[in-house]
Amino acid sequence: MKLYRSKQYPNRWFANSQATGWVMFPVEADGWRKRERARGIDPIDIREVPVQLAVEAGIPAGADLPEAA
């Protein structure tokens, strides 16, 4: 799983993995539970950041999610 931030949406995390596809979720405690599909993401506007930054938001850290078959 890779984690991203956007200057255009400072209150959102963006994540991408084979298992989840592109998702976004709030920058708040347990924000991962409120994740939803991210659409219209412009790669120019996002930057990859360490997954550990979103641990408080509940993102699975330290291990990738299982890949979709």
PyMOL Python script that loads the backbone (N, CA, C, O; Angstrom):
from pymol import cmd

cmd.read_pdbstr("""\
ATOM      1  N   MET A   1       0.845  -1.170   0.000  1.00  0.00           N
ATOM      2  CA  MET A   1       0.000   0.000   0.000  1.00  0.00           C
ATOM      3  C   MET A   1       0.888   1.230   0.000  1.00  0.00           C
ATOM      4  O   MET A   1       1.920   1.275   0.670  1.00  0.00           O
ATOM      5  N   LYS A   2       0.468   2.223  -0.762  1.00  0.00           N
ATOM      6  CA  LYS A   2       1.179   3.499  -0.811  1.00  0.00           C
ATOM      7  C   LYS A   2       0.226   4.591  -0.353  1.00  0.00           C
ATOM      8  O   LYS A   2      -0.971   4.554  -0.635  1.00  0.00           O
ATOM      9  N   LEU A   3       0.780   5.559   0.356  1.00  0.00           N
ATOM     10  CA  LEU A   3       0.003   6.659   0.917  1.00  0.00           C
ATOM     11  C   LEU A   3       0.420   7.965   0.255  1.00  0.00           C
ATOM     12  O   LEU A   3       1.594   8.175  -0.050  1.00  0.00           O
ATOM     13  N   TYR A   4      -0.560   8.841   0.038  1.00  0.00           N
ATOM     14  CA  TYR A   4      -0.304  10.108  -0.644  1.00  0.00           C
ATOM     15  C   TYR A   4      -1.020  11.252   0.052  1.00  0.00           C
ATOM     16  O   TYR A   4      -2.009  11.044   0.755  1.00  0.00           O
ATOM     17  N   ARG A   5      -0.508  12.474  -0.149  1.00  0.00           N
ATOM     18  CA  ARG A   5      -1.151  13.706   0.315  1.00  0.00           C
ATOM     19  C   ARG A   5      -1.298  14.627  -0.882  1.00  0.00           C
ATOM     20  O   ARG A   5      -0.548  14.538  -1.854  1.00  0.00           O
ATOM     21  N   SER A   6      -2.279  15.512  -0.791  1.00  0.00           N
ATOM     22  CA  SER A   6      -2.536  16.489  -1.835  1.00  0.00           C
ATOM     23  C   SER A   6      -2.657  17.872  -1.212  1.00  0.00           C
ATOM     24  O   SER A   6      -3.316  18.028  -0.184  1.00  0.00           O
ATOM     25  N   LYS A   7      -2.038  18.867  -1.809  1.00  0.00           N
ATOM     26  CA  LYS A   7      -2.176  20.241  -1.333  1.00  0.00           C
ATOM     27  C   LYS A   7      -3.599  20.744  -1.568  1.00  0.00           C
ATOM     28  O   LYS A   7      -4.077  21.615  -0.841  1.00  0.00           O
ATOM     29  N   GLN A   8      -4.268  20.204  -2.568  1.00  0.00           N
ATOM     30  CA  GLN A   8      -5.638  20.636  -2.870  1.00  0.00           C
ATOM     31  C   GLN A   8      -6.646  20.095  -1.860  1.00  0.00           C
ATOM     32  O   GLN A   8      -7.699  20.698  -1.653  1.00  0.00           O
ATOM     33  N   TYR A   9      -6.333  18.972  -1.234  1.00  0.00           N
ATOM     34  CA  TYR A   9      -7.236  18.347  -0.265  1.00  0.00           C
ATOM     35  C   TYR A   9      -6.458  18.022   1.015  1.00  0.00           C
ATOM     36  O   TYR A   9      -6.176  16.855   1.287  1.00  0.00           O
ATOM     37  N   PRO A  10      -6.112  19.042   1.796  1.00  0.00           N
ATOM     38  CA  PRO A  10      -5.260  18.821   2.970  1.00  0.00           C
ATOM     39  C   PRO A  10      -5.927  18.017   4.087  1.00  0.00           C
ATOM     40  O   PRO A  10      -5.238  17.545   4.991  1.00  0.00           O
ATOM     41  N   ASN A  11      -7.229  17.856   4.044  1.00  0.00           N
ATOM     42  CA  ASN A  11      -7.936  17.103   5.082  1.00  0.00           C
ATOM     43  C   ASN A  11      -8.201  15.659   4.677  1.00  0.00           C
ATOM     44  O   ASN A  11      -9.001  14.972   5.312  1.00  0.00           O
ATOM     45  N   ARG A  12      -7.537  15.199   3.625  1.00  0.00           N
ATOM     46  CA  ARG A  12      -7.724  13.842   3.124  1.00  0.00           C
ATOM     47  C   ARG A  12      -6.389  13.149   2.925  1.00  0.00           C
ATOM     48  O   ARG A  12      -5.405  13.760   2.508  1.00  0.00           O
ATOM     49  N   TRP A  13      -6.378  11.856   3.232  1.00  0.00           N
ATOM     50  CA  TRP A  13      -5.296  10.962   2.832  1.00  0.00           C
ATOM     51  C   TRP A  13      -5.766  10.257   1.565  1.00  0.00           C
ATOM     52  O   TRP A  13      -6.965  10.052   1.375  1.00  0.00           O
ATOM     53  N   PHE A  14      -4.839   9.891   0.712  1.00  0.00           N
ATOM     54  CA  PHE A  14      -5.126   9.070  -0.462  1.00  0.00           C
ATOM     55  C   PHE A  14      -4.230   7.844  -0.361  1.00  0.00           C
ATOM     56  O   PHE A  14      -3.057   7.949  -0.003  1.00  0.00           O
ATOM     57  N   ALA A  15      -4.791   6.684  -0.677  1.00  0.00           N
ATOM     58  CA  ALA A  15      -4.015   5.449  -0.618  1.00  0.00           C
ATOM     59  C   ALA A  15      -4.323   4.612  -1.845  1.00  0.00           C
ATOM     60  O   ALA A  15      -5.393   4.720  -2.444  1.00  0.00           O
ATOM     61  N   ASN A  16      -3.362   3.777  -2.206  1.00  0.00           N
ATOM     62  CA  ASN A  16      -3.541   2.904  -3.362  1.00  0.00           C
ATOM     63  C   ASN A  16      -2.850   1.576  -3.094  1.00  0.00           C
ATOM     64  O   ASN A  16      -1.706   1.532  -2.642  1.00  0.00           O
ATOM     65  N   SER A  17      -3.560   0.504  -3.379  1.00  0.00           N
ATOM     66  CA  SER A  17      -2.979  -0.839  -3.328  1.00  0.00           C
ATOM     67  C   SER A  17      -3.751  -1.710  -4.305  1.00  0.00           C
ATOM     68  O   SER A  17      -4.816  -1.325  -4.788  1.00  0.00           O
ATOM     69  N   GLN A  18      -3.218  -2.865  -4.587  1.00  0.00           N
ATOM     70  CA  GLN A  18      -3.911  -3.808  -5.462  1.00  0.00           C
ATOM     71  C   GLN A  18      -5.232  -4.234  -4.847  1.00  0.00           C
ATOM     72  O   GLN A  18      -6.207  -4.451  -5.567  1.00  0.00           O
ATOM     73  N   ALA A  19      -5.281  -4.357  -3.527  1.00  0.00           N
ATOM     74  CA  ALA A  19      -6.486  -4.828  -2.842  1.00  0.00           C
ATOM     75  C   ALA A  19      -7.580  -3.767  -2.770  1.00  0.00           C
ATOM     76  O   ALA A  19      -8.764  -4.092  -2.864  1.00  0.00           O
ATOM     77  N   THR A  20      -7.191  -2.492  -2.602  1.00  0.00           N
ATOM     78  CA  THR A  20      -8.193  -1.439  -2.404  1.00  0.00           C
ATOM     79  C   THR A  20      -8.423  -0.572  -3.621  1.00  0.00           C
ATOM     80  O   THR A  20      -9.473   0.059  -3.740  1.00  0.00           O
ATOM     81  N   GLY A  21      -7.456  -0.529  -4.531  1.00  0.00           N
ATOM     82  CA  GLY A  21      -7.516   0.471  -5.588  1.00  0.00           C
ATOM     83  C   GLY A  21      -7.253   1.835  -4.946  1.00  0.00           C
ATOM     84  O   GLY A  21      -6.669   1.907  -3.865  1.00  0.00           O
ATOM     85  N   TRP A  22      -7.676   2.905  -5.596  1.00  0.00           N
ATOM     86  CA  TRP A  22      -7.499   4.251  -5.049  1.00  0.00           C
ATOM     87  C   TRP A  22      -8.624   4.543  -4.075  1.00  0.00           C
ATOM     88  O   TRP A  22      -9.798   4.439  -4.428  1.00  0.00           O
ATOM     89  N   VAL A  23      -8.272   4.904  -2.860  1.00  0.00           N
ATOM     90  CA  VAL A  23      -9.243   5.306  -1.848  1.00  0.00           C
ATOM     91  C   VAL A  23      -8.797   6.609  -1.209  1.00  0.00           C
ATOM     92  O   VAL A  23      -7.618   6.961  -1.247  1.00  0.00           O
ATOM     93  N   MET A  24      -9.749   7.321  -0.621  1.00  0.00           N
ATOM     94  CA  MET A  24      -9.434   8.519   0.154  1.00  0.00           C
ATOM     95  C   MET A  24     -10.163   8.410   1.479  1.00  0.00           C
ATOM     96  O   MET A  24     -11.216   7.780   1.581  1.00  0.00           O
ATOM     97  N   PHE A  25      -9.577   9.043   2.503  1.00  0.00           N
ATOM     98  CA  PHE A  25     -10.183   8.996   3.821  1.00  0.00           C
ATOM     99  C   PHE A  25      -9.743  10.212   4.620  1.00  0.00           C
ATOM    100  O   PHE A  25      -8.688  10.785   4.351  1.00  0.00           O
ATOM    101  N   PRO A  26     -10.554  10.611   5.612  1.00  0.00           N
ATOM    102  CA  PRO A  26     -10.244  11.827   6.362  1.00  0.00           C
ATOM    103  C   PRO A  26      -8.982  11.707   7.213  1.00  0.00           C
ATOM    104  O   PRO A  26      -8.623  10.625   7.676  1.00  0.00           O
ATOM    105  N   VAL A  27      -8.326  12.840   7.404  1.00  0.00           N
ATOM    106  CA  VAL A  27      -7.165  12.929   8.281  1.00  0.00           C
ATOM    107  C   VAL A  27      -7.724  13.131   9.693  1.00  0.00           C
ATOM    108  O   VAL A  27      -7.807  14.254  10.191  1.00  0.00           O
ATOM    109  N   GLU A  28      -8.100  12.026  10.318  1.00  0.00           N
ATOM    110  CA  GLU A  28      -8.651  12.038  11.676  1.00  0.00           C
ATOM    111  C   GLU A  28      -8.525  10.641  12.258  1.00  0.00           C
ATOM    112  O   GLU A  28      -8.273   9.681  11.530  1.00  0.00           O
ATOM    113  N   ALA A  29      -8.698  10.527  13.551  1.00  0.00           N
ATOM    114  CA  ALA A  29      -8.645   9.213  14.198  1.00  0.00           C
ATOM    115  C   ALA A  29      -9.706   8.310  13.582  1.00  0.00           C
ATOM    116  O   ALA A  29     -10.857   8.714  13.423  1.00  0.00           O
ATOM    117  N   ASP A  30      -9.319   7.101  13.242  1.00  0.00           N
ATOM    118  CA  ASP A  30     -10.183   6.109  12.593  1.00  0.00           C
ATOM    119  C   ASP A  30     -10.762   6.572  11.254  1.00  0.00           C
ATOM    120  O   ASP A  30     -11.812   6.087  10.833  1.00  0.00           O
ATOM    121  N   GLY A  31     -10.094   7.493  10.596  1.00  0.00           N
ATOM    122  CA  GLY A  31     -10.547   7.951   9.281  1.00  0.00           C
ATOM    123  C   GLY A  31     -10.595   6.832   8.252  1.00  0.00           C
ATOM    124  O   GLY A  31     -11.389   6.888   7.313  1.00  0.00           O
ATOM    125  N   TRP A  32      -9.744   5.806   8.420  1.00  0.00           N
ATOM    126  CA  TRP A  32      -9.708   4.673   7.493  1.00  0.00           C
ATOM    127  C   TRP A  32     -11.074   4.002   7.394  1.00  0.00           C
ATOM    128  O   TRP A  32     -11.446   3.507   6.330  1.00  0.00           O
ATOM    129  N   ARG A  33     -11.822   3.983   8.490  1.00  0.00           N
ATOM    130  CA  ARG A  33     -13.163   3.373   8.479  1.00  0.00           C
ATOM    131  C   ARG A  33     -14.130   4.142   7.583  1.00  0.00           C
ATOM    132  O   ARG A  33     -15.156   3.601   7.169  1.00  0.00           O
ATOM    133  N   LYS A  34     -13.810   5.393   7.284  1.00  0.00           N
ATOM    134  CA  LYS A  34     -14.677   6.237   6.446  1.00  0.00           C
ATOM    135  C   LYS A  34     -14.163   6.326   5.011  1.00  0.00           C
ATOM    136  O   LYS A  34     -14.586   7.186   4.239  1.00  0.00           O
ATOM    137  N   ARG A  35     -13.253   5.429   4.670  1.00  0.00           N
ATOM    138  CA  ARG A  35     -12.662   5.511   3.334  1.00  0.00           C
ATOM    139  C   ARG A  35     -13.716   5.291   2.258  1.00  0.00           C
ATOM    140  O   ARG A  35     -14.722   4.612   2.459  1.00  0.00           O
ATOM    141  N   GLU A  36     -13.442   5.890   1.116  1.00  0.00           N
ATOM    142  CA  GLU A  36     -14.314   5.749  -0.053  1.00  0.00           C
ATOM    143  C   GLU A  36     -13.454   5.786  -1.303  1.00  0.00           C
ATOM    144  O   GLU A  36     -12.306   6.230  -1.269  1.00  0.00           O
ATOM    145  N   ARG A  37     -14.005   5.328  -2.380  1.00  0.00           N
ATOM    146  CA  ARG A  37     -13.267   5.318  -3.644  1.00  0.00           C
ATOM    147  C   ARG A  37     -12.855   6.736  -4.005  1.00  0.00           C
ATOM    148  O   ARG A  37     -13.647   7.671  -3.885  1.00  0.00           O
ATOM    149  N   ALA A  38     -11.633   6.888  -4.441  1.00  0.00           N
ATOM    150  CA  ALA A  38     -11.134   8.184  -4.896  1.00  0.00           C
ATOM    151  C   ALA A  38     -11.254   8.224  -6.410  1.00  0.00           C
ATOM    152  O   ALA A  38     -10.851   7.293  -7.106  1.00  0.00           O
ATOM    153  N   ARG A  39     -11.809   9.307  -6.901  1.00  0.00           N
ATOM    154  CA  ARG A  39     -11.985   9.470  -8.346  1.00  0.00           C
ATOM    155  C   ARG A  39     -11.368  10.790  -8.787  1.00  0.00           C
ATOM    156  O   ARG A  39     -11.313  11.752  -8.021  1.00  0.00           O
ATOM    157  N   GLY A  40     -10.912  10.820 -10.010  1.00  0.00           N
ATOM    158  CA  GLY A  40     -10.399  12.057 -10.578  1.00  0.00           C
ATOM    159  C   GLY A  40      -9.109  12.559  -9.952  1.00  0.00           C
ATOM    160  O   GLY A  40      -8.867  13.765  -9.903  1.00  0.00           O
ATOM    161  N   ILE A  41      -8.292  11.651  -9.481  1.00  0.00           N
ATOM    162  CA  ILE A  41      -7.020  12.044  -8.865  1.00  0.00           C
ATOM    163  C   ILE A  41      -6.029  12.437  -9.955  1.00  0.00           C
ATOM    164  O   ILE A  41      -5.807  11.686 -10.905  1.00  0.00           O
ATOM    165  N   ASP A  42      -5.447  13.600  -9.810  1.00  0.00           N
ATOM    166  CA  ASP A  42      -4.421  14.052 -10.742  1.00  0.00           C
ATOM    167  C   ASP A  42      -3.061  13.747 -10.132  1.00  0.00           C
ATOM    168  O   ASP A  42      -2.716  14.316  -9.097  1.00  0.00           O
ATOM    169  N   PRO A  43      -2.278  12.859 -10.749  1.00  0.00           N
ATOM    170  CA  PRO A  43      -0.976  12.479 -10.187  1.00  0.00           C
ATOM    171  C   PRO A  43      -0.035  13.662  -9.963  1.00  0.00           C
ATOM    172  O   PRO A  43       0.885  13.567  -9.150  1.00  0.00           O
ATOM    173  N   ILE A  44      -0.247  14.755 -10.657  1.00  0.00           N
ATOM    174  CA  ILE A  44       0.596  15.936 -10.483  1.00  0.00           C
ATOM    175  C   ILE A  44       0.340  16.585  -9.123  1.00  0.00           C
ATOM    176  O   ILE A  44       1.223  17.241  -8.570  1.00  0.00           O
ATOM    177  N   ASP A  45      -0.865  16.403  -8.587  1.00  0.00           N
ATOM    178  CA  ASP A  45      -1.258  17.064  -7.347  1.00  0.00           C
ATOM    179  C   ASP A  45      -0.997  16.253  -6.082  1.00  0.00           C
ATOM    180  O   ASP A  45      -1.236  16.750  -4.982  1.00  0.00           O
ATOM    181  N   ILE A  46      -0.515  15.027  -6.207  1.00  0.00           N
ATOM    182  CA  ILE A  46      -0.293  14.201  -5.018  1.00  0.00           C
ATOM    183  C   ILE A  46       1.178  13.839  -4.884  1.00  0.00           C
ATOM    184  O   ILE A  46       1.915  13.760  -5.867  1.00  0.00           O
ATOM    185  N   ARG A  47       1.581  13.622  -3.640  1.00  0.00           N
ATOM    186  CA  ARG A  47       2.962  13.217  -3.349  1.00  0.00           C
ATOM    187  C   ARG A  47       2.932  12.034  -2.399  1.00  0.00           C
ATOM    188  O   ARG A  47       2.167  12.025  -1.434  1.00  0.00           O
ATOM    189  N   GLU A  48       3.758  11.042  -2.666  1.00  0.00           N
ATOM    190  CA  GLU A  48       3.829   9.870  -1.796  1.00  0.00           C
ATOM    191  C   GLU A  48       4.485  10.251  -0.477  1.00  0.00           C
ATOM    192  O   GLU A  48       5.470  10.988  -0.439  1.00  0.00           O
ATOM    193  N   VAL A  49       3.909   9.724   0.610  1.00  0.00           N
ATOM    194  CA  VAL A  49       4.432   9.940   1.960  1.00  0.00           C
ATOM    195  C   VAL A  49       4.484   8.589   2.669  1.00  0.00           C
ATOM    196  O   VAL A  49       3.838   7.644   2.216  1.00  0.00           O
ATOM    197  N   PRO A  50       5.236   8.468   3.772  1.00  0.00           N
ATOM    198  CA  PRO A  50       5.306   7.190   4.485  1.00  0.00           C
ATOM    199  C   PRO A  50       3.940   6.773   5.040  1.00  0.00           C
ATOM    200  O   PRO A  50       3.218   7.596   5.602  1.00  0.00           O
ATOM    201  N   VAL A  51       3.595   5.510   4.883  1.00  0.00           N
ATOM    202  CA  VAL A  51       2.318   4.978   5.370  1.00  0.00           C
ATOM    203  C   VAL A  51       2.171   5.201   6.873  1.00  0.00           C
ATOM    204  O   VAL A  51       1.055   5.382   7.361  1.00  0.00           O
ATOM    205  N   GLN A  52       3.258   5.191   7.599  1.00  0.00           N
ATOM    206  CA  GLN A  52       3.208   5.348   9.053  1.00  0.00           C
ATOM    207  C   GLN A  52       2.584   6.673   9.478  1.00  0.00           C
ATOM    208  O   GLN A  52       2.115   6.789  10.610  1.00  0.00           O
ATOM    209  N   LEU A  53       2.566   7.667   8.605  1.00  0.00           N
ATOM    210  CA  LEU A  53       1.967   8.957   8.944  1.00  0.00           C
ATOM    211  C   LEU A  53       0.464   8.844   9.193  1.00  0.00           C
ATOM    212  O   LEU A  53      -0.108   9.673   9.901  1.00  0.00           O
ATOM    213  N   ALA A  54      -0.185   7.823   8.618  1.00  0.00           N
ATOM    214  CA  ALA A  54      -1.637   7.680   8.749  1.00  0.00           C
ATOM    215  C   ALA A  54      -2.037   6.588   9.729  1.00  0.00           C
ATOM    216  O   ALA A  54      -3.193   6.166   9.727  1.00  0.00           O
ATOM    217  N   VAL A  55      -1.122   6.121  10.562  1.00  0.00           N
ATOM    218  CA  VAL A  55      -1.447   5.052  11.511  1.00  0.00           C
ATOM    219  C   VAL A  55      -2.577   5.475  12.447  1.00  0.00           C
ATOM    220  O   VAL A  55      -3.468   4.676  12.737  1.00  0.00           O
ATOM    221  N   GLU A  56      -2.552   6.715  12.921  1.00  0.00           N
ATOM    222  CA  GLU A  56      -3.607   7.187  13.815  1.00  0.00           C
ATOM    223  C   GLU A  56      -4.972   7.188  13.129  1.00  0.00           C
ATOM    224  O   GLU A  56      -6.003   7.052  13.787  1.00  0.00           O
ATOM    225  N   ALA A  57      -4.973   7.340  11.816  1.00  0.00           N
ATOM    226  CA  ALA A  57      -6.226   7.310  11.059  1.00  0.00           C
ATOM    227  C   ALA A  57      -6.712   5.878  10.847  1.00  0.00           C
ATOM    228  O   ALA A  57      -7.797   5.663  10.306  1.00  0.00           O
ATOM    229  N   GLY A  58      -5.913   4.900  11.271  1.00  0.00           N
ATOM    230  CA  GLY A  58      -6.335   3.506  11.200  1.00  0.00           C
ATOM    231  C   GLY A  58      -5.894   2.751   9.969  1.00  0.00           C
ATOM    232  O   GLY A  58      -6.324   1.616   9.760  1.00  0.00           O
ATOM    233  N   ILE A  59      -5.037   3.352   9.136  1.00  0.00           N
ATOM    234  CA  ILE A  59      -4.564   2.648   7.944  1.00  0.00           C
ATOM    235  C   ILE A  59      -3.721   1.450   8.379  1.00  0.00           C
ATOM    236  O   ILE A  59      -2.942   1.563   9.325  1.00  0.00           O
ATOM    237  N   PRO A  60      -3.862   0.311   7.709  1.00  0.00           N
ATOM    238  CA  PRO A  60      -3.037  -0.850   8.058  1.00  0.00           C
ATOM    239  C   PRO A  60      -1.556  -0.523   7.783  1.00  0.00           C
ATOM    240  O   PRO A  60      -1.167  -0.326   6.632  1.00  0.00           O
ATOM    241  N   ALA A  61      -0.762  -0.470   8.815  1.00  0.00           N
ATOM    242  CA  ALA A  61       0.655  -0.111   8.675  1.00  0.00           C
ATOM    243  C   ALA A  61       1.542  -1.304   8.946  1.00  0.00           C
ATOM    244  O   ALA A  61       1.159  -2.227   9.665  1.00  0.00           O
ATOM    245  N   GLY A  62       2.726  -1.282   8.371  1.00  0.00           N
ATOM    246  CA  GLY A  62       3.700  -2.333   8.634  1.00  0.00           C
ATOM    247  C   GLY A  62       3.522  -3.565   7.782  1.00  0.00           C
ATOM    248  O   GLY A  62       4.412  -4.413   7.724  1.00  0.00           O
ATOM    249  N   ALA A  63       2.389  -3.677   7.121  1.00  0.00           N
ATOM    250  CA  ALA A  63       2.142  -4.853   6.256  1.00  0.00           C
ATOM    251  C   ALA A  63       1.194  -4.418   5.156  1.00  0.00           C
ATOM    252  O   ALA A  63       0.263  -3.646   5.387  1.00  0.00           O
ATOM    253  N   ASP A  64       1.438  -4.914   3.981  1.00  0.00           N
ATOM    254  CA  ASP A  64       0.528  -4.638   2.868  1.00  0.00           C
ATOM    255  C   ASP A  64      -0.759  -5.423   3.061  1.00  0.00           C
ATOM    256  O   ASP A  64      -0.772  -6.490   3.674  1.00  0.00           O
ATOM    257  N   LEU A  65      -1.818  -4.880   2.535  1.00  0.00           N
ATOM    258  CA  LEU A  65      -3.084  -5.626   2.541  1.00  0.00           C
ATOM    259  C   LEU A  65      -2.969  -6.759   1.546  1.00  0.00           C
ATOM    260  O   LEU A  65      -2.172  -6.671   0.611  1.00  0.00           O
ATOM    261  N   PRO A  66      -3.738  -7.821   1.716  1.00  0.00           N
ATOM    262  CA  PRO A  66      -3.686  -8.913   0.745  1.00  0.00           C
ATOM    263  C   PRO A  66      -4.070  -8.416  -0.631  1.00  0.00           C
ATOM    264  O   PRO A  66      -4.980  -7.601  -0.783  1.00  0.00           O
ATOM    265  N   GLU A  67      -3.376  -8.911  -1.618  1.00  0.00           N
ATOM    266  CA  GLU A  67      -3.685  -8.498  -2.988  1.00  0.00           C
ATOM    267  C   GLU A  67      -4.907  -9.230  -3.491  1.00  0.00           C
ATOM    268  O   GLU A  67      -5.163 -10.376  -3.120  1.00  0.00           O
ATOM    269  N   ALA A  68      -5.653  -8.561  -4.332  1.00  0.00           N
ATOM    270  CA  ALA A  68      -6.839  -9.169  -4.930  1.00  0.00           C
ATOM    271  C   ALA A  68      -6.411 -10.265  -5.889  1.00  0.00           C
ATOM    272  O   ALA A  68      -5.387 -10.143  -6.562  1.00  0.00           O
ATOM    273  N   ALA A  69      -7.171 -11.308  -5.951  1.00  0.00           N
ATOM    274  CA  ALA A  69      -6.833 -12.446  -6.826  1.00  0.00           C
ATOM    275  C   ALA A  69      -7.189 -12.145  -8.262  1.00  0.00           C
ATOM    276  O   ALA A  69      -6.977 -12.983  -9.139  1.00  0.00           O
TER     277      ALA A  69
END
""", "prot")
cmd.dss("prot")
cmd.show_as("cartoon", "prot")
cmd.util.cbc("prot")
cmd.orient("prot")
